[in-house]
Amino acid sequence: MLKWLWFLEKPLIGMAVVTFLSLASPLLVGMAGPESNGAQVFLAWLFAAIVLLYAYVPFLSILSTVIDGNYPCSAVPGCFLLYLLLALQLSHAHVSFALFVGNEDSFSNVCGVDSGPCTMETTSAWLIFLRLFYYSSVTFVSVGYGDITPQSVAATIAAFPILWSPIFYLGILLGRIVKDVASSQLKTSTFQ
């Protein structure tokens, strides 16, 4: 199962790949222009699918091996956990961005309550992607963010992984921390 853990040994390369894909997505979607909505939607979903693969295949692989007891939490490298954190948040932002490009009403108040609704014609694709990355990050580390609400059924379904994956991610992270603390206390008590 560990063969699917992309970038386990070199997580900085994984962070660079996911960051590059996230920089390329709004650039290419914005360059396609609002008059070619079909091309924008295709590009947004293409990048979302690629980043989802880079995030969820290793995340679900490590989750299943830890749950099966084949791989202890303490063996998961800290830098790999950092890669997973970035990749999961960016994958959620990509899915939200693709939903937004396909249906601008799928997320309300993306640009803020005071600035009015965002559209691909009036707002930079970079700004929309950055706001959705912020939304996915805040949702990932808390129980939700009420100012940006999914309005369509597809957007609501896409929000569920953002709500559930942090629980499992934090379980692995806390398992690693608790194991490290317990082993360091055991070492210090042995030397005393």
Residue pairs with C-beta under 8 A, 6 or more apart in sequence:
1 61
1 64
1 65
1 70
1 71
2 8
2 61
2 65
2 71
4 57
4 58
4 61
5 58
5 61
5 62
5 80
6 14
6 54
6 57
6 58
7 13
7 14
7 15
7 17
7 58
7 80
7 83
8 58
8 77
8 80
11 77
11 79
11 80
11 82
11 83
12 79
12 83
14 54
14 83
14 87
15 82
15 83
15 86
15 87
17 54
18 51
18 54
18 55
18 83
18 86
18 87
18 90
19 86
19 90
21 47
21 50
21 51
21 54
21 90
22 47
22 51
22 90
22 93
22 94
22 129
22 133
24 47
25 43
25 44
25 47
25 48
25 51
25 94
25 97
25 129
26 97
26 124
26 125
26 126
26 128
26 129
27 125
27 126
28 43
28 47
29 40
29 43
29 44
29 47
29 97
29 101
29 125
30 124
30 125
30 126
32 39
32 40
32 43
33 40
34 40
34 119
34 120
34 121
37 101
37 120
40 101
40 120
41 98
41 101
41 102
44 94
44 97
44 98
44 101
44 102
45 98
45 102
47 94
47 98
48 91
48 94
48 95
48 97
48 98
51 87
51 90
51 91
51 94
52 91
52 94
52 95
54 87
54 91
55 84
55 87
55 88
55 90
55 91
56 88
56 91
56 161
58 84
58 87
59 84
59 87
59 88
59 165
59 168
59 169
62 71
62 76
62 80
62 84
62 172
63 168
63 172
65 71
66 72
66 73
66 76
66 172
66 175
72 175
72 179
73 172
73 175
73 176
73 178
73 179
74 175
74 176
74 179
74 180
74 183
76 172
76 176
78 176
81 169
81 172
81 173
81 176
84 169
85 140
85 169
88 140
88 165
88 169
89 133
89 136
89 137
89 140
90 133
90 136
92 136
92 139
92 140
92 158
92 161
92 162
93 129
93 132
93 133
93 135
93 136
93 137
95 158
95 161
96 107
96 132
96 135
96 136
96 155
96 158
97 128
97 129
97 132
99 106
99 107
99 152
99 154
99 155
99 158
100 106
100 107
100 110
100 118
100 128
100 132
101 120
103 152
103 154
103 155
104 117
104 118
104 119
104 120
105 151
105 152
106 150
106 151
106 152
106 154
106 155
107 132
107 135
107 148
107 149
107 150
107 151
107 155
108 117
108 148
108 149
108 151
109 117
109 147
109 148
109 149
110 117
110 118
110 128
110 131
110 132
110 135
110 148
111 117
111 118
111 123
111 127
111 128
111 131
112 147
113 147
118 127
118 128
118 131
120 128
131 148
135 145
135 148
136 162
138 145
139 145
139 159
139 162
139 163
140 162
140 165
140 166
141 166
143 163
144 163
150 156
150 158
150 159
